[in-house]
Amino acid sequence: MNYPTVTLWSDGCYFSPYVMSVYVALSEKGVPFSVKRVDLSRHQQQSGNYADISLTRRVPTLEIDDFRLSESSAIAEYLEERFAPPEYERLYPRALEKRARAREVQAWLRSDLQALRQQRPTEVLFAGERFAPLDAAGQQAAQKLIAAAGRLLPAGQQNLFGEWSLADTDLAIMLNRLVLHGDSVPEPLAEYAHFQWQRASVQLWLAESSRSQ
């Protein structure tokens, strides 16, 4: 099979949850790709070559031959159409309503819970760092996350929709900001987050992140 040339642009430390989501998507699809890193600490994304490559000047950016696309949710939907099932693995559930729900979860996780993202940054996930206890805003965000995840996850299931989807990875990323920090999370949700963390595509990303330290 002839594959296009695929490049994923990442932050230099492999700490971006949005790059991780696209990395997992590409790995699940089985599409060969390379990773190029942008040093966000030096604001490389705002000038030079990367400013020409990325419309938003953020990571991730996906480059397939001469087509470039930024924003992780847009990239995931593009990959699902460009490398469509059943020839390639699915990123989203088969049922229409479940696909819509998966996208709802992804959009929500990217646009809300700011206090939790600030107080439990991805250094918790990828560098094992520890931070101060959650303040009132952080606790409120954590409670909102836990309540929503509890409603979404069927009792006794390890995936949100009876089959894995990219929304599972994205939700596990957010839950593990708490779980891996030792914050209080209901056991079924902690087990779900742990299970999702063992997926082969996630483990590949964690290995990349570890090597970059």
C-alpha positions as CSV (number, residue, x, y, z in Angstrom):
1,M,0.0,0.0,0.0
2,N,1.3,3.4,-1.0
3,Y,0.9,5.9,1.9
4,P,1.2,9.7,1.7
5,T,4.0,11.5,3.5
6,V,2.5,12.3,6.9
7,T,4.1,14.6,9.5
8,L,2.7,15.5,12.9
9,W,4.0,18.7,14.5
10,S,4.3,18.4,18.3
11,D,5.4,20.5,21.2
12,G,9.0,19.8,22.1
13,C,8.3,18.0,25.4
14,Y,5.4,15.9,24.2
15,F,3.2,17.4,26.9
16,S,0.3,18.6,24.7
17,P,-2.9,16.6,25.3
18,Y,-4.1,17.7,21.8
19,V,-1.0,16.4,20.1
20,M,-1.4,13.2,22.0
21,S,-4.9,12.8,20.8
22,V,-3.8,13.1,17.1
23,Y,-0.8,10.8,17.8
24,V,-3.2,8.2,19.1
25,A,-5.5,8.7,16.1
26,L,-2.7,8.2,13.6
27,S,-1.4,5.2,15.5
28,E,-4.8,3.6,15.6
29,K,-5.2,4.1,11.9
30,G,-1.9,2.4,11.3
31,V,-0.7,5.2,9.0
32,P,3.1,5.7,9.0
33,F,4.0,9.1,10.2
34,S,6.9,11.1,11.5
35,V,6.9,13.7,14.3
36,K,8.6,17.1,14.2
37,R,8.9,19.2,17.3
38,V,8.3,22.9,17.9
39,D,9.9,24.6,20.9
40,L,6.9,26.4,22.4
41,S,9.1,27.8,25.3
42,R,11.0,29.8,22.7
43,H,7.8,30.8,20.9
44,Q,9.0,29.2,17.7
45,Q,5.4,28.7,16.7
46,Q,4.9,32.4,16.3
47,S,7.5,33.1,13.7
48,G,9.7,31.5,11.2
49,N,8.9,28.3,9.3
50,Y,6.2,27.1,11.6
51,A,4.2,30.3,11.3
52,D,4.0,29.5,7.6
53,I,3.1,25.8,8.2
54,S,0.3,26.3,10.8
55,L,-2.7,28.5,10.2
56,T,-3.3,28.8,14.0
57,R,0.4,28.8,15.0
58,R,-0.5,26.1,17.5
59,V,0.2,22.4,17.9
60,P,-0.7,20.0,16.7
61,T,-0.5,20.5,12.9
62,L,-0.9,17.6,10.5
63,E,0.9,17.7,7.2
64,I,-0.1,15.2,4.6
65,D,1.9,15.8,1.4
66,D,1.1,19.4,0.6
67,F,-2.0,19.7,2.8
68,R,-1.7,21.1,6.3
69,L,-4.4,21.2,9.0
70,S,-4.3,22.4,12.6
71,E,-6.7,21.9,15.6
72,S,-6.9,18.4,17.0
73,S,-10.6,17.9,16.6
74,A,-10.6,18.9,13.0
75,I,-7.6,16.7,12.4
76,A,-9.3,13.7,13.9
77,E,-12.4,14.1,11.8
78,Y,-10.2,14.5,8.7
79,L,-8.3,11.4,9.5
80,E,-11.5,9.4,9.9
81,E,-12.6,10.4,6.4
82,R,-9.2,10.3,4.7
83,F,-8.4,6.8,6.2
84,A,-11.9,5.6,6.5
85,P,-13.2,2.4,8.1
86,P,-13.5,-0.5,7.5
87,E,-10.2,-0.4,5.7
88,Y,-8.7,1.5,8.6
89,E,-9.5,1.3,12.3
90,R,-12.4,3.5,13.5
91,L,-11.8,6.5,15.7
92,Y,-15.5,7.1,16.3
93,P,-18.5,4.8,17.1
94,R,-20.5,3.1,14.3
95,A,-23.9,4.5,15.5
96,L,-24.7,8.1,14.4
97,E,-25.9,9.2,17.8
98,K,-22.9,7.7,19.6
99,R,-20.5,9.5,17.1
100,A,-22.3,12.7,17.9
101,R,-21.9,12.1,21.6
102,A,-18.2,11.3,21.2
103,R,-17.7,14.6,19.4
104,E,-19.7,16.4,22.1
105,V,-17.4,15.0,24.7
106,Q,-14.3,16.0,22.8
107,A,-15.5,19.6,22.2
108,W,-16.5,20.0,25.9
109,L,-13.1,18.7,27.1
110,R,-11.3,21.2,24.9
111,S,-13.5,24.2,25.8
112,D,-14.3,23.8,29.6
113,L,-12.7,22.9,32.9
114,Q,-10.0,25.6,32.6
115,A,-9.3,25.7,36.3
116,L,-8.6,21.9,36.3
117,R,-6.3,22.2,33.3
118,Q,-4.4,25.0,35.0
119,Q,-4.1,23.4,38.4
120,R,-3.4,19.9,37.1
121,P,-1.4,20.5,34.0
122,T,-0.1,17.8,31.8
123,E,3.2,17.7,33.8
124,V,1.2,15.5,36.1
125,L,0.5,13.0,33.3
126,F,3.9,13.0,31.6
127,A,6.5,14.1,34.2
128,G,4.9,12.9,37.5
129,E,4.9,16.4,38.9
130,R,2.8,17.4,42.0
131,F,1.0,20.6,42.6
132,A,-0.9,22.4,45.4
133,P,-4.3,21.2,46.4
134,L,-7.2,22.3,44.2
135,D,-8.7,25.6,45.1
136,A,-12.5,26.2,45.0
137,A,-12.5,26.7,41.2
138,G,-10.4,23.6,40.7
139,Q,-12.6,21.5,42.9
140,Q,-15.7,22.7,41.1
141,A,-14.2,21.8,37.8
142,A,-13.2,18.4,39.1
143,Q,-16.7,17.7,40.4
144,K,-18.2,18.7,37.1
145,L,-15.8,16.3,35.2
146,I,-16.5,13.5,37.6
147,A,-20.3,14.0,37.4
148,A,-20.3,14.1,33.6
149,A,-17.9,11.1,33.3
150,G,-20.1,9.1,35.7
151,R,-23.2,9.8,33.5
152,L,-21.4,8.9,30.3
153,L,-19.7,5.6,31.4
154,P,-22.1,2.7,31.5
155,A,-21.8,0.5,34.6
156,G,-19.4,-2.3,34.1
157,Q,-18.0,-1.1,30.8
158,Q,-14.5,-0.1,29.9
159,N,-15.4,2.1,27.0
160,L,-17.9,4.9,26.7
161,F,-19.8,3.5,23.8
162,G,-19.4,-0.2,23.9
163,E,-16.3,0.1,21.6
164,W,-13.2,2.2,21.9
165,S,-13.3,5.7,20.4
166,L,-10.9,8.6,20.5
167,A,-13.2,10.3,23.0
168,D,-12.1,7.6,25.5
169,T,-8.5,8.7,25.2
170,D,-9.5,12.3,25.6
171,L,-11.6,11.7,28.6
172,A,-8.9,9.5,30.2
173,I,-6.4,12.3,29.7
174,M,-8.6,14.7,31.7
175,L,-9.5,12.2,34.4
176,N,-5.9,11.1,34.8
177,R,-5.0,14.7,35.7
178,L,-6.7,13.8,39.0
179,V,-6.1,10.1,39.2
180,L,-2.3,10.2,38.6
181,H,-2.0,13.2,41.0
182,G,-3.7,11.2,43.8
183,D,-6.8,13.3,43.9
184,S,-10.1,11.7,44.9
185,V,-11.9,10.0,42.0
186,P,-14.6,7.4,42.2
187,E,-13.1,3.9,41.8
188,P,-15.0,3.0,38.5
189,L,-13.8,6.2,36.8
190,A,-10.2,5.7,38.1
191,E,-10.3,2.1,36.8
192,Y,-11.6,3.3,33.5
193,A,-8.8,5.9,33.2
194,H,-6.2,3.3,34.1
195,F,-7.6,0.9,31.5
196,Q,-7.6,3.5,28.7
197,W,-4.0,4.4,29.7
198,Q,-2.9,0.9,28.8
199,R,-4.0,1.0,25.2
200,A,-1.1,0.3,22.8
201,S,-1.4,3.7,21.0
202,V,-1.4,5.6,24.3
203,Q,1.6,3.6,25.5
204,L,3.5,4.6,22.4
205,W,2.9,8.2,23.1
206,L,3.9,7.8,26.8
207,A,7.2,6.2,25.6
208,E,7.8,9.1,23.2
209,S,7.2,11.6,26.0
210,S,9.5,9.7,28.3
211,R,12.3,9.7,25.8
212,S,11.9,13.5,25.3
213,Q,12.6,14.3,29.0
